[in-house]
Amino acid sequence: MIDVIKELLLFMRERKKFWLAPIIIVLLLMGLLIVFGGGSAVAPFIYTLF
């Protein structure tokens, strides 16, 4: 897993694709919200946000 992150950071630095960083961060945050919000007591409150 660390190798994938390392490769992604090297790619972004070499190709000057720094605009990808916010997109990747938002996707990771949304994924974490879905994973942790799906089976917890916080789920009804998360669903009201959307």
NUTOR-360495 format. One record per residue: x, y, z of N, C-alpha, C in turn; residue in one letter; chain. Coordinates in steps of 0.1 Angstrom, whole numbers. Layout:
BEGIN
<gupa><n_c1>X</n_c1><n_c2>Y</n_c2><n_c3>Z</n_c3><ca_c1>X</ca_c1><ca_c2>Y</ca_c2><ca_c3>Z</ca_c3><c_c1>X</c_c1><c_c2>Y</c_c2><c_c3>Z</c_c3><res>A</res><chain>A</chain></gupa>
...
//
This chain:
BEGIN
<gupa><n_c1>8</n_c1><n_c2>-12</n_c2><n_c3>0</n_c3><ca_c1>0</ca_c1><ca_c2>0</ca_c2><ca_c3>0</ca_c3><c_c1>9</c_c1><c_c2>13</c_c2><c_c3>0</c_c3><res>M</res><chain>A</chain></gupa>
<gupa><n_c1>19</n_c1><n_c2>12</n_c2><n_c3>7</n_c3><ca_c1>28</ca_c1><ca_c2>24</ca_c2><ca_c3>8</ca_c3><c_c1>35</c_c1><c_c2>26</c_c2><c_c3>-6</c_c3><res>I</res><chain>A</chain></gupa>
<gupa><n_c1>38</n_c1><n_c2>15</n_c2><n_c3>-13</n_c3><ca_c1>44</ca_c1><ca_c2>17</ca_c2><ca_c3>-26</ca_c3><c_c1>34</c_c1><c_c2>24</c_c2><c_c3>-36</c_c3><res>D</res><chain>A</chain></gupa>
<gupa><n_c1>22</n_c1><n_c2>21</n_c2><n_c3>-35</n_c3><ca_c1>12</ca_c1><ca_c2>28</ca_c2><ca_c3>-44</ca_c3><c_c1>12</c_c1><c_c2>43</c_c2><c_c3>-41</c_c3><res>V</res><chain>A</chain></gupa>
<gupa><n_c1>12</n_c1><n_c2>47</n_c2><n_c3>-28</n_c3><ca_c1>12</ca_c1><ca_c2>61</ca_c2><ca_c3>-25</ca_c3><c_c1>25</c_c1><c_c2>67</c_c2><c_c3>-29</c_c3><res>I</res><chain>A</chain></gupa>
<gupa><n_c1>36</n_c1><n_c2>60</n_c2><n_c3>-27</n_c3><ca_c1>49</ca_c1><ca_c2>66</ca_c2><ca_c3>-31</ca_c3><c_c1>49</c_c1><c_c2>68</c_c2><c_c3>-46</c_c3><res>K</res><chain>A</chain></gupa>
<gupa><n_c1>44</n_c1><n_c2>58</n_c2><n_c3>-54</n_c3><ca_c1>44</ca_c1><ca_c2>59</ca_c2><ca_c3>-69</ca_c3><c_c1>35</c_c1><c_c2>71</c_c2><c_c3>-73</c_c3><res>E</res><chain>A</chain></gupa>
<gupa><n_c1>24</n_c1><n_c2>73</n_c2><n_c3>-66</n_c3><ca_c1>15</ca_c1><ca_c2>84</ca_c2><ca_c3>-70</ca_c3><c_c1>21</c_c1><c_c2>97</c_c2><c_c3>-67</c_c3><res>L</res><chain>A</chain></gupa>
<gupa><n_c1>28</n_c1><n_c2>98</n_c2><n_c3>-56</n_c3><ca_c1>35</ca_c1><ca_c2>111</ca_c2><ca_c3>-53</ca_c3><c_c1>46</c_c1><c_c2>114</c_c2><c_c3>-62</c_c3><res>L</res><chain>A</chain></gupa>
<gupa><n_c1>54</n_c1><n_c2>104</n_c2><n_c3>-66</n_c3><ca_c1>65</ca_c1><ca_c2>105</ca_c2><ca_c3>-76</ca_c3><c_c1>59</c_c1><c_c2>109</c_c2><c_c3>-89</c_c3><res>L</res><chain>A</chain></gupa>
<gupa><n_c1>48</n_c1><n_c2>103</n_c2><n_c3>-93</n_c3><ca_c1>42</ca_c1><ca_c2>107</ca_c2><ca_c3>-106</ca_c3><c_c1>37</c_c1><c_c2>121</c_c2><c_c3>-106</c_c3><res>F</res><chain>A</chain></gupa>
<gupa><n_c1>31</n_c1><n_c2>125</n_c2><n_c3>-95</n_c3><ca_c1>26</ca_c1><ca_c2>139</ca_c2><ca_c3>-95</ca_c3><c_c1>37</c_c1><c_c2>149</c_c2><c_c3>-95</c_c3><res>M</res><chain>A</chain></gupa>
<gupa><n_c1>48</n_c1><n_c2>146</n_c2><n_c3>-88</n_c3><ca_c1>60</ca_c1><ca_c2>155</ca_c2><ca_c3>-88</ca_c3><c_c1>67</c_c1><c_c2>156</c_c2><c_c3>-101</c_c3><res>R</res><chain>A</chain></gupa>
<gupa><n_c1>68</n_c1><n_c2>144</n_c2><n_c3>-108</n_c3><ca_c1>76</ca_c1><ca_c2>144</ca_c2><ca_c3>-121</ca_c3><c_c1>68</c_c1><c_c2>150</c_c2><c_c3>-132</c_c3><res>E</res><chain>A</chain></gupa>
<gupa><n_c1>55</n_c1><n_c2>147</n_c2><n_c3>-132</n_c3><ca_c1>46</ca_c1><ca_c2>152</ca_c2><ca_c3>-143</ca_c3><c_c1>40</c_c1><c_c2>166</c_c2><c_c3>-141</c_c3><res>R</res><chain>A</chain></gupa>
<gupa><n_c1>42</n_c1><n_c2>171</n_c2><n_c3>-129</n_c3><ca_c1>36</ca_c1><ca_c2>184</ca_c2><ca_c3>-125</ca_c3><c_c1>21</c_c1><c_c2>184</c_c2><c_c3>-125</c_c3><res>K</res><chain>A</chain></gupa>
<gupa><n_c1>16</n_c1><n_c2>173</n_c2><n_c3>-119</n_c3><ca_c1>1</ca_c1><ca_c2>171</ca_c2><ca_c3>-119</ca_c3><c_c1>-4</c_c1><c_c2>174</c_c2><c_c3>-105</c_c3><res>K</res><chain>A</chain></gupa>
<gupa><n_c1>0</n_c1><n_c2>185</n_c2><n_c3>-99</n_c3><ca_c1>-4</ca_c1><ca_c2>188</ca_c2><ca_c3>-85</ca_c3><c_c1>-19</c_c1><c_c2>190</c_c2><c_c3>-83</c_c3><res>F</res><chain>A</chain></gupa>
<gupa><n_c1>-26</n_c1><n_c2>193</n_c2><n_c3>-94</n_c3><ca_c1>-40</ca_c1><ca_c2>195</ca_c2><ca_c3>-93</ca_c3><c_c1>-47</c_c1><c_c2>182</c_c2><c_c3>-90</c_c3><res>W</res><chain>A</chain></gupa>
<gupa><n_c1>-41</n_c1><n_c2>171</n_c2><n_c3>-91</n_c3><ca_c1>-47</ca_c1><ca_c2>158</ca_c2><ca_c3>-88</ca_c3><c_c1>-48</c_c1><c_c2>156</c_c2><c_c3>-73</c_c3><res>L</res><chain>A</chain></gupa>
<gupa><n_c1>-40</n_c1><n_c2>163</n_c2><n_c3>-65</n_c3><ca_c1>-40</ca_c1><ca_c2>161</ca_c2><ca_c3>-50</ca_c3><c_c1>-54</c_c1><c_c2>164</c_c2><c_c3>-44</c_c3><res>A</res><chain>A</chain></gupa>
<gupa><n_c1>-60</n_c1><n_c2>175</n_c2><n_c3>-47</n_c3><ca_c1>-73</ca_c1><ca_c2>177</ca_c2><ca_c3>-40</ca_c3><c_c1>-84</c_c1><c_c2>167</c_c2><c_c3>-45</c_c3><res>P</res><chain>A</chain></gupa>
<gupa><n_c1>-83</n_c1><n_c2>163</n_c2><n_c3>-57</n_c3><ca_c1>-93</ca_c1><ca_c2>153</ca_c2><ca_c3>-61</ca_c3><c_c1>-91</c_c1><c_c2>140</c_c2><c_c3>-54</c_c3><res>I</res><chain>A</chain></gupa>
<gupa><n_c1>-79</n_c1><n_c2>135</n_c2><n_c3>-52</n_c3><ca_c1>-76</ca_c1><ca_c2>123</ca_c2><ca_c3>-45</ca_c3><c_c1>-79</c_c1><c_c2>124</c_c2><c_c3>-31</c_c3><res>I</res><chain>A</chain></gupa>
<gupa><n_c1>-77</n_c1><n_c2>135</n_c2><n_c3>-24</n_c3><ca_c1>-80</ca_c1><ca_c2>137</ca_c2><ca_c3>-10</ca_c3><c_c1>-95</c_c1><c_c2>137</c_c2><c_c3>-8</c_c3><res>I</res><chain>A</chain></gupa>
<gupa><n_c1>-103</n_c1><n_c2>143</n_c2><n_c3>-17</n_c3><ca_c1>-118</ca_c1><ca_c2>143</ca_c2><ca_c3>-16</ca_c3><c_c1>-123</c_c1><c_c2>129</c_c2><c_c3>-18</c_c3><res>V</res><chain>A</chain></gupa>
<gupa><n_c1>-118</n_c1><n_c2>122</n_c2><n_c3>-28</n_c3><ca_c1>-122</ca_c1><ca_c2>108</ca_c2><ca_c3>-30</ca_c3><c_c1>-119</c_c1><c_c2>99</c_c2><c_c3>-18</c_c3><res>L</res><chain>A</chain></gupa>
<gupa><n_c1>-108</n_c1><n_c2>101</n_c2><n_c3>-12</n_c3><ca_c1>-104</ca_c1><ca_c2>93</ca_c2><ca_c3>0</ca_c3><c_c1>-113</c_c1><c_c2>97</c_c2><c_c3>12</c_c3><res>L</res><chain>A</chain></gupa>
<gupa><n_c1>-116</n_c1><n_c2>109</n_c2><n_c3>14</n_c3><ca_c1>-125</ca_c1><ca_c2>113</ca_c2><ca_c3>25</ca_c3><c_c1>-139</c_c1><c_c2>108</c_c2><c_c3>23</c_c3><res>L</res><chain>A</chain></gupa>
<gupa><n_c1>-144</n_c1><n_c2>109</n_c2><n_c3>10</n_c3><ca_c1>-158</ca_c1><ca_c2>103</ca_c2><ca_c3>7</ca_c3><c_c1>-158</c_c1><c_c2>88</c_c2><c_c3>10</c_c3><res>M</res><chain>A</chain></gupa>
<gupa><n_c1>-147</n_c1><n_c2>81</n_c2><n_c3>6</n_c3><ca_c1>-147</ca_c1><ca_c2>67</ca_c2><ca_c3>8</ca_c3><c_c1>-147</c_c1><c_c2>63</c_c2><c_c3>23</c_c3><res>G</res><chain>A</chain></gupa>
<gupa><n_c1>-139</n_c1><n_c2>71</n_c2><n_c3>31</n_c3><ca_c1>-139</ca_c1><ca_c2>69</ca_c2><ca_c3>46</ca_c3><c_c1>-152</c_c1><c_c2>72</c_c2><c_c3>52</c_c3><res>L</res><chain>A</chain></gupa>
<gupa><n_c1>-159</n_c1><n_c2>82</n_c2><n_c3>47</n_c3><ca_c1>-172</ca_c1><ca_c2>86</ca_c2><ca_c3>52</ca_c3><c_c1>-182</c_c1><c_c2>74</c_c2><c_c3>49</c_c3><res>L</res><chain>A</chain></gupa>
<gupa><n_c1>-181</n_c1><n_c2>68</n_c2><n_c3>37</n_c3><ca_c1>-190</ca_c1><ca_c2>57</ca_c2><ca_c3>34</ca_c3><c_c1>-187</c_c1><c_c2>45</c_c2><c_c3>43</c_c3><res>I</res><chain>A</chain></gupa>
<gupa><n_c1>-174</n_c1><n_c2>42</n_c2><n_c3>44</n_c3><ca_c1>-171</ca_c1><ca_c2>30</ca_c2><ca_c3>52</ca_c3><c_c1>-174</c_c1><c_c2>31</c_c2><c_c3>66</c_c3><res>V</res><chain>A</chain></gupa>
<gupa><n_c1>-171</n_c1><n_c2>42</n_c2><n_c3>72</n_c3><ca_c1>-173</ca_c1><ca_c2>44</ca_c2><ca_c3>87</ca_c3><c_c1>-187</c_c1><c_c2>48</c_c2><c_c3>90</c_c3><res>F</res><chain>A</chain></gupa>
<gupa><n_c1>-194</n_c1><n_c2>54</n_c2><n_c3>81</n_c3><ca_c1>-207</ca_c1><ca_c2>59</ca_c2><ca_c3>83</ca_c3><c_c1>-218</c_c1><c_c2>49</c_c2><c_c3>80</c_c3><res>G</res><chain>A</chain></gupa>
<gupa><n_c1>-215</n_c1><n_c2>38</n_c2><n_c3>73</n_c3><ca_c1>-225</ca_c1><ca_c2>28</ca_c2><ca_c3>69</ca_c3><c_c1>-230</c_c1><c_c2>20</c_c2><c_c3>81</c_c3><res>G</res><chain>A</chain></gupa>
<gupa><n_c1>-221</n_c1><n_c2>16</n_c2><n_c3>90</n_c3><ca_c1>-224</ca_c1><ca_c2>7</ca_c2><ca_c3>100</ca_c3><c_c1>-224</c_c1><c_c2>12</c_c2><c_c3>114</c_c3><res>G</res><chain>A</chain></gupa>
<gupa><n_c1>-225</n_c1><n_c2>25</n_c2><n_c3>115</n_c3><ca_c1>-223</ca_c1><ca_c2>31</ca_c2><ca_c3>129</ca_c3><c_c1>-236</c_c1><c_c2>38</c_c2><c_c3>133</c_c3><res>S</res><chain>A</chain></gupa>
<gupa><n_c1>-236</n_c1><n_c2>43</n_c2><n_c3>145</n_c3><ca_c1>-248</ca_c1><ca_c2>51</ca_c2><ca_c3>150</ca_c3><c_c1>-249</c_c1><c_c2>65</c_c2><c_c3>144</c_c3><res>A</res><chain>A</chain></gupa>
<gupa><n_c1>-238</n_c1><n_c2>69</n_c2><n_c3>137</n_c3><ca_c1>-238</ca_c1><ca_c2>82</ca_c2><ca_c3>131</ca_c3><c_c1>-244</c_c1><c_c2>82</c_c2><c_c3>117</c_c3><res>V</res><chain>A</chain></gupa>
<gupa><n_c1>-247</n_c1><n_c2>71</n_c2><n_c3>112</n_c3><ca_c1>-253</ca_c1><ca_c2>69</ca_c2><ca_c3>98</ca_c3><c_c1>-265</c_c1><c_c2>78</c_c2><c_c3>95</c_c3><res>A</res><chain>A</chain></gupa>
<gupa><n_c1>-275</n_c1><n_c2>79</n_c2><n_c3>104</n_c3><ca_c1>-287</ca_c1><ca_c2>87</ca_c2><ca_c3>101</ca_c3><c_c1>-283</c_c1><c_c2>102</c_c2><c_c3>100</c_c3><res>P</res><chain>A</chain></gupa>
<gupa><n_c1>-273</n_c1><n_c2>106</n_c2><n_c3>107</n_c3><ca_c1>-269</ca_c1><ca_c2>120</ca_c2><ca_c3>106</ca_c3><c_c1>-261</c_c1><c_c2>123</c_c2><c_c3>93</c_c3><res>F</res><chain>A</chain></gupa>
<gupa><n_c1>-253</n_c1><n_c2>113</n_c2><n_c3>89</n_c3><ca_c1>-246</ca_c1><ca_c2>115</ca_c2><ca_c3>76</ca_c3><c_c1>-255</c_c1><c_c2>115</c_c2><c_c3>65</c_c3><res>I</res><chain>A</chain></gupa>
<gupa><n_c1>-266</n_c1><n_c2>107</n_c2><n_c3>65</n_c3><ca_c1>-275</ca_c1><ca_c2>107</ca_c2><ca_c3>54</ca_c3><c_c1>-283</c_c1><c_c2>120</c_c2><c_c3>52</c_c3><res>Y</res><chain>A</chain></gupa>
<gupa><n_c1>-284</n_c1><n_c2>127</n_c2><n_c3>63</n_c3><ca_c1>-291</ca_c1><ca_c2>140</ca_c2><ca_c3>62</ca_c3><c_c1>-283</c_c1><c_c2>150</c_c2><c_c3>56</c_c3><res>T</res><chain>A</chain></gupa>
<gupa><n_c1>-270</n_c1><n_c2>149</n_c2><n_c3>55</n_c3><ca_c1>-261</ca_c1><ca_c2>158</ca_c2><ca_c3>49</ca_c3><c_c1>-263</c_c1><c_c2>158</c_c2><c_c3>34</c_c3><res>L</res><chain>A</chain></gupa>
<gupa><n_c1>-267</n_c1><n_c2>147</n_c2><n_c3>28</n_c3><ca_c1>-268</ca_c1><ca_c2>145</ca_c2><ca_c3>14</ca_c3><c_c1>-283</c_c1><c_c2>145</c_c2><c_c3>11</c_c3><res>F</res><chain>A</chain></gupa>
//
